[in-house]
Amino acid sequence: MTSQTLTAITTGDGVRIAYRFDGDPSKPVLLLSNSIGTDLHMWDGQVPALTEHFRLLRYDARGHGASDVPDGPYSLDRLGRDVVELLDALSLQRVHVLGLSLGGIVAQWLGIHVPERVDRLILSNTAASLGPARQWDQPIADLLQAPDMRATAENFLHNWFPARMLQGDNEIVEGFRRTLLATQRQGVAGSWAAVRDYDLRRTATLIHSPTLVIAGEHDTVTSAEHGRELAAAVPGARFTLLPTVHMANIEAPAQFLDAVTTFLTEET
């Protein structure tokens, strides 16, 4: 396996987007898109298995990790165009895309707006809409007025993981807690604004890439019903339900990897 250290591009609006490659350059590229409050390391546990088949391209969404944190609300259109500009800068014309939560929303946008850039598409623990929009206004305001990320971090963790993983000093959970506490509030608030303002329930029908939708049976953020509705909207999409909360790749890594690799490597 070859591995590249973290580097960055600068988007048209002047924002640095950090990224890294892992794996053999001769293999097909799989782009991984992360959730709000995480960085590209949320996929660390999947790298060894996925690089057996793919060259992985991971990036920190704007507002997260080593990427810049611009002020103001973000839009889904801008988050999607960040990815397009990344692919352009790296001269990648067509890739597989796997996104979880907000990453899955961005992945939907790519499938709708730049279908020529997407080979196969995996939408994990995500939804075509998370309305009503007004429900996001108070959390955004509260976060921007909070003294730090502590309360928000604990709320995220309880929504992401089952109770058994939150008991004691779980090393994996502690890693996510550290990432959350290091994340700037504007990055989370700006991303929440993108979630508040998007609605892909109609346009998801325009996705024509082969698509797999993965949902968590116990997910309270993007429910199993959200996943079923999304799979029903995307023509020909498959649906897989895992016995997890929100972070399916962390809670059920073997089942998650089996679903992902089977879908991406099967012959059409």
C-alpha positions as CSV (number, residue, x, y, z in Angstrom):
1,M,0.0,0.0,0.0
2,T,1.1,3.5,-0.7
3,S,0.1,6.4,1.5
4,Q,0.1,10.1,1.0
5,T,0.3,12.6,3.9
6,L,-2.3,15.2,4.3
7,T,-2.3,18.0,1.6
8,A,-4.8,20.5,0.4
9,I,-6.4,22.3,-2.6
10,T,-7.9,25.8,-2.5
11,T,-11.4,26.2,-3.8
12,G,-12.7,29.0,-6.0
13,D,-14.0,30.8,-3.0
14,G,-10.6,30.6,-1.3
15,V,-11.2,27.7,1.2
16,R,-8.5,25.1,1.8
17,I,-9.8,21.6,1.6
18,A,-7.5,19.0,3.1
19,Y,-7.3,15.5,1.6
20,R,-5.2,12.4,1.5
21,F,-4.8,9.3,-0.7
22,D,-4.3,5.7,0.6
23,G,-3.7,2.7,-1.5
24,D,-2.3,1.6,-4.9
25,P,-2.6,4.3,-7.6
26,S,-3.5,1.7,-10.1
27,K,-6.8,0.7,-8.4
28,P,-10.2,2.4,-8.9
29,V,-10.6,5.5,-6.7
30,L,-13.2,5.4,-3.9
31,L,-14.0,8.9,-2.5
32,L,-15.1,8.9,1.2
33,S,-17.2,11.8,2.6
34,N,-17.5,12.3,6.3
35,S,-20.3,13.3,8.7
36,I,-20.7,16.6,10.6
37,G,-18.4,16.8,13.6
38,T,-15.9,14.3,12.2
39,D,-12.9,14.4,9.9
40,L,-11.4,12.0,7.4
41,H,-10.1,9.8,10.3
42,M,-13.7,8.5,10.8
43,W,-12.8,6.0,8.1
44,D,-9.5,4.8,9.6
45,G,-10.9,1.5,10.6
46,Q,-12.0,0.7,7.0
47,V,-8.8,1.7,5.3
48,P,-6.9,-1.6,5.5
49,A,-9.8,-3.6,4.0
50,L,-10.9,-1.0,1.4
51,T,-7.4,-0.5,0.0
52,E,-7.3,-4.1,-1.0
53,H,-9.7,-3.1,-3.8
54,F,-9.5,0.7,-4.1
55,R,-7.3,3.7,-3.9
56,L,-9.0,5.8,-1.2
57,L,-9.5,9.5,-1.5
58,R,-10.5,11.0,1.9
59,Y,-11.0,14.7,2.6
60,D,-12.1,17.0,5.5
61,A,-15.3,18.8,4.6
62,R,-15.1,22.6,5.0
63,G,-15.4,23.5,8.6
64,H,-13.8,20.3,9.8
65,G,-10.4,18.7,10.5
66,A,-7.5,20.4,8.7
67,S,-9.7,22.2,6.2
68,D,-10.6,25.9,6.6
69,V,-13.5,27.0,8.7
70,P,-15.2,29.9,6.9
71,D,-17.8,32.0,8.7
72,G,-21.5,32.0,7.9
73,P,-23.9,29.3,6.8
74,Y,-22.7,26.7,4.3
75,S,-24.9,25.4,1.4
76,L,-25.2,21.9,0.0
77,D,-24.3,23.3,-3.4
78,R,-21.0,24.7,-2.0
79,L,-20.2,21.5,-0.2
80,G,-20.8,19.5,-3.4
81,R,-18.7,21.9,-5.5
82,D,-15.9,21.5,-3.0
83,V,-15.7,17.8,-4.0
84,V,-16.0,18.6,-7.7
85,E,-13.1,21.1,-7.4
86,L,-11.1,18.5,-5.5
87,L,-11.7,15.9,-8.3
88,D,-10.8,18.5,-10.9
89,A,-7.6,19.4,-9.1
90,L,-6.6,15.8,-8.9
91,S,-7.5,15.1,-12.6
92,L,-10.0,12.4,-11.5
93,Q,-12.8,12.2,-14.0
94,R,-14.9,9.4,-12.4
95,V,-14.9,7.8,-9.0
96,H,-16.9,5.6,-6.7
97,V,-18.5,7.6,-3.9
98,L,-19.3,6.6,-0.3
99,G,-20.8,9.1,2.1
100,L,-22.2,8.8,5.6
101,S,-24.7,11.2,7.1
102,L,-23.8,14.7,5.8
103,G,-21.3,12.9,3.6
104,G,-24.2,10.9,2.2
105,I,-26.1,14.1,1.5
106,V,-23.1,15.5,-0.4
107,A,-22.9,12.1,-2.3
108,Q,-26.6,12.5,-3.3
109,W,-25.8,16.0,-4.7
110,L,-22.9,14.6,-6.7
111,G,-25.1,11.9,-8.1
112,I,-27.8,14.4,-9.1
113,H,-25.6,17.3,-10.4
114,V,-22.5,15.7,-11.8
115,P,-23.5,12.1,-12.7
116,E,-20.7,11.8,-15.1
117,R,-18.2,12.0,-12.2
118,V,-19.9,9.2,-10.2
119,D,-19.5,5.5,-11.0
120,R,-21.2,3.6,-8.1
121,L,-22.8,5.4,-5.2
122,I,-23.2,4.4,-1.5
123,L,-25.4,6.5,0.7
124,S,-25.0,5.5,4.3
125,N,-27.1,6.6,7.3
126,T,-28.5,9.6,5.4
127,A,-31.7,11.1,4.1
128,A,-33.1,13.0,1.2
129,S,-34.5,15.6,3.6
130,L,-34.2,16.3,7.3
131,G,-36.9,19.0,7.8
132,P,-38.7,20.9,8.8
133,A,-36.1,23.6,8.3
134,R,-37.1,25.7,11.3
135,Q,-36.1,22.9,13.7
136,W,-32.4,23.7,13.0
137,D,-32.5,27.4,13.7
138,Q,-32.4,27.2,17.5
139,P,-29.7,24.5,17.7
140,I,-27.5,26.7,15.4
141,A,-28.1,29.8,17.5
142,D,-27.5,27.9,20.7
143,L,-24.2,26.4,19.4
144,L,-22.9,29.8,18.3
145,Q,-23.6,31.2,21.7
146,A,-22.2,28.3,23.7
147,P,-18.9,28.7,25.5
148,D,-17.4,25.6,23.8
149,M,-18.3,22.3,22.1
150,R,-18.7,20.2,25.2
151,A,-22.5,19.9,25.3
152,T,-22.8,19.5,21.6
153,A,-20.1,16.8,21.6
154,E,-21.9,14.7,24.2
155,N,-25.2,15.1,22.2
156,F,-23.5,13.9,19.1
157,L,-21.9,10.9,20.8
158,H,-25.3,9.8,22.3
159,N,-26.9,10.1,18.9
160,W,-24.1,8.2,17.1
161,F,-23.3,5.2,19.3
162,P,-25.2,2.6,21.4
163,A,-25.2,2.8,25.1
164,R,-22.8,-0.1,25.4
165,M,-20.1,1.8,23.6
166,L,-20.7,4.9,25.7
167,Q,-20.0,3.1,29.0
168,G,-16.5,3.3,30.4
169,D,-13.5,4.5,28.4
170,N,-14.2,3.2,25.0
171,E,-11.1,4.1,22.9
172,I,-13.1,4.5,19.7
173,V,-15.6,6.8,21.3
174,E,-12.9,8.8,23.0
175,G,-11.3,9.4,19.6
176,F,-14.5,10.8,18.3
177,R,-14.9,12.9,21.4
178,R,-11.5,14.5,20.9
179,T,-12.3,15.3,17.3
180,L,-15.6,16.9,18.3
181,L,-14.0,19.0,21.0
182,A,-11.3,20.2,18.5
183,T,-13.9,21.1,15.9
184,Q,-14.7,24.8,15.6
185,R,-18.3,25.6,16.4
186,Q,-18.7,27.6,13.1
187,G,-17.9,24.5,11.1
188,V,-20.7,22.5,12.8
189,A,-23.2,25.5,12.7
190,G,-22.4,26.2,9.0
191,S,-22.9,22.5,8.2
192,W,-26.2,22.4,10.1
193,A,-27.3,25.3,8.0
194,A,-26.7,23.2,4.8
195,V,-28.8,20.4,6.3
196,R,-31.5,22.9,7.3
197,D,-31.7,24.3,3.8
198,Y,-31.5,21.2,1.6
199,D,-34.3,19.0,0.2
200,L,-33.5,16.3,-2.3
201,R,-36.8,14.4,-2.1
202,R,-37.7,15.3,-5.7
203,T,-34.3,15.4,-7.3
204,A,-33.1,12.1,-5.8
205,T,-35.1,10.5,-8.6
206,L,-32.5,12.0,-11.0
207,I,-29.7,9.7,-9.6
208,H,-28.9,7.0,-12.2
209,S,-25.6,5.7,-10.8
210,P,-25.9,2.2,-9.4
211,T,-26.8,3.0,-5.8
212,L,-26.7,1.2,-2.4
213,V,-28.5,2.8,0.6
214,I,-27.4,1.6,4.0
215,A,-29.5,2.4,7.1
216,G,-29.2,1.7,10.8
217,E,-32.0,-0.1,12.5
218,H,-31.7,2.0,15.6
219,D,-30.5,5.3,14.0
220,T,-32.3,8.3,15.6
221,V,-30.5,10.8,13.4
222,T,-31.4,9.5,9.9
223,S,-33.8,6.7,10.6
224,A,-34.3,3.4,8.9
225,E,-37.4,4.9,7.3
226,H,-35.4,7.8,5.9
227,G,-33.2,5.2,4.3
228,R,-36.1,3.2,2.9
229,E,-37.6,6.4,1.4
230,L,-34.3,7.4,-0.2
231,A,-33.8,3.9,-1.7
232,A,-37.4,4.0,-3.1
233,A,-36.7,7.4,-4.7
234,V,-33.5,6.5,-6.4
235,P,-34.2,4.4,-9.5
236,G,-33.0,0.8,-9.0
237,A,-31.3,1.5,-5.6
238,R,-30.7,-1.4,-3.2
239,F,-31.3,-1.1,0.5
240,T,-29.4,-2.7,3.3
241,L,-30.4,-2.4,7.0
242,L,-27.7,-2.9,9.6
243,P,-28.3,-3.5,13.4
244,T,-26.7,-0.1,14.3
245,V,-27.3,3.4,15.5
246,H,-25.8,6.2,13.3
247,M,-22.1,5.3,12.8
248,A,-22.7,2.0,11.0
249,N,-19.1,1.8,9.8
250,I,-17.9,2.0,13.4
251,E,-20.5,-0.1,15.2
252,A,-20.8,-3.0,12.7
253,P,-17.5,-2.7,10.7
254,A,-17.5,-6.2,9.3
255,Q,-21.1,-6.1,8.1
256,F,-20.6,-2.5,6.8
257,L,-17.5,-3.5,4.8
258,D,-19.1,-6.6,3.4
259,A,-22.0,-4.6,2.1
260,V,-19.7,-1.9,0.7
261,T,-17.2,-4.2,-1.0
262,T,-19.7,-6.6,-2.4
263,F,-21.7,-3.8,-4.0
264,L,-18.6,-2.0,-5.4
265,T,-16.8,-5.0,-6.7
266,E,-19.6,-7.1,-8.2
267,E,-19.7,-7.4,-12.0
268,T,-22.6,-5.8,-13.7
